[in-house]
Amino acid sequence: MIQFPHSDDYAITLAVFSTFCFCFALLAFRLLRDRRRHKLHVPLPPGPAGWPLVGNTLDWPDIHDQVEVFGQWAEKYGPIVHVNVMGQPFVILNSTMAAEDLLTKRSGNYSDRPYSTLIQDVAGYKSWNLAMMPYSNQWRAFRKQFHSSFREQEVKTARSMILDTSVEFLNQLCTSPDQLRFHIRSYASNIVNKYVYGHDQPMDTEDPLVALFDEEMERFNIHIFSKLFLVDVIPLLKHVPVGWPGAYFKRMAFLHKTNLRRVIEGMYERLQSTIANGTAVPCVVTRSMSEAQQADGTVSAKQEWLIKGNAMLSFGVTKPFLSNRDAAGTDTSSSTLANFFLGMTLHPEFQKTAQQELNFVTGGTRLPDFDDKAQLPFTTAVFLESLRWNAPTPVGVPHRAMCEDHYMGMRIPADHFEDPYTFNPNRFLSSKGEVRQDLEVLVMDVFGFGRRICPGRHLAMNSVWIGIARVLATFHLSKALDANGNEIEPVARFTPGLTSVSLSTSYEIEDASWTRVRVLDIWVVAWADEFGEGVGVGVVFRLVVVVVDGVMIRVFIGPIILILILTFVLFLSVPVPFPITELLLIPPKSRRSPYISSPNFIFVTSISNTLQHPNTS
């Protein structure tokens, strides 16, 4: 018997080499098969020329550059661009018209998701995540239950809770403005936590389960969703043992799956304990459990898992539009509120106009309410521009066509926003000073299209709008000053991935604050011990102003002079204004025109030009 030196190492090397050869042969066979098949078809839309076997794999941009490169391809090849990555055709759509026509008007065909072996099987998303779940009866059941809890009328019943939470947000900004990013994050988490689980986490502390969820969303965004893994090309690799060399993808996905399961079960168990001791607050989960009860008063395991999954998903589909952290899974995106703070810091003229409007409507004696929205068009324009400027989801989740479809004879108008990369709320106002409904509808594209539209959008929009209005009514935002009294200019940075988080630093000092918060006439501070939750007090020199349910009652108390302390706020988040890119998966079996979609073709719907170059005609 022949003995090899270091036989164990040799065996491992041989096994790895054999696996590599097998995978390469299988991949080559698939690519050659697809290449031969496409020769029989009508040419696809124009795009960069690919290489033999690998196609445009080498041209596919890094996650840091995807939106920029997709935009360059659009300028060179037109509104519809085709590329081939490892045998998988991608079609990039660069117009709102095309996205609306396909994803919304033909949503029956475009509501599926491409099947990712890593995400669906290894990480287990197909069992609970509505956003990633393939189009199926299970998806319909999850969607029906989720939408019933997040309809616009349902969210309106939570407005009093949102108002109370916004007052807490203002209180925290006053007491510790140097922790602005943390307060924005807590505001988002608390609204979702209260609405879904009935859990009221103190805003000066972080919910450990939410923190773990954020960490896992960062892992998903940066390390799973935004990368191409061989297991998605050769699904058989999902059976590779976890301990094998090269099985890092499997170890990472298992860790991600385990931690998400801890969050799902942990939040549900916490609610169950409050139900057991009689302290539970009515919320989405309690209502869903009540509706799902069987004759014997129990909830089936299937229904219970559906409720758990949708409750967990609510953090993923709502918080990106509210909150902000240093990375996409310290929260999952650069938020609309972060955009707002930056926009007001850079453009004090818009801040002044909005504050004048708010003072005219409220008289300066109360905080704005939802009932004031119709009379606050400029404030609404600030909200819409904050939503448009660096959209929270620059690269969306892929769609997949379930059967062949045709899309041809399309004309793309040349209309576009003036200075699309500039923060300018005036673009949303008509000559009469009213909000332009056509552009307001257009900006809603940030929430997606068709049956895959973000179901948490109503909760997000209500929360962000009232947060913006009340911050404008209470604070003045301006650039921070350095030690020499000079203004600090922010420098925009952003993280890549499914969602984008924007970071901001001063040009010279890496961690310098770039904005400061100064209190206006009213300094809202906590006074909950005496007046109960959601009550604050404002001090206007010789007056004490008690804020009860958003209404300020001025009480003269004599010559009391209090010194208001000007504070600097640490806030490193900067929006980089580029559009959304939605991926749309569509397959390779069509003999029709260049503008076709067939099953398993990836239509990368680049809405890179959706919010920057709208088709409004």
Summary of the structure (lengths in Angstrom):
residues: 617
radius of gyration: 26.1
end to end distance: 80.5
largest distance: 103.3
contacts: 2101
relative contact order: 0.16
helix: 48%
strand: 13%
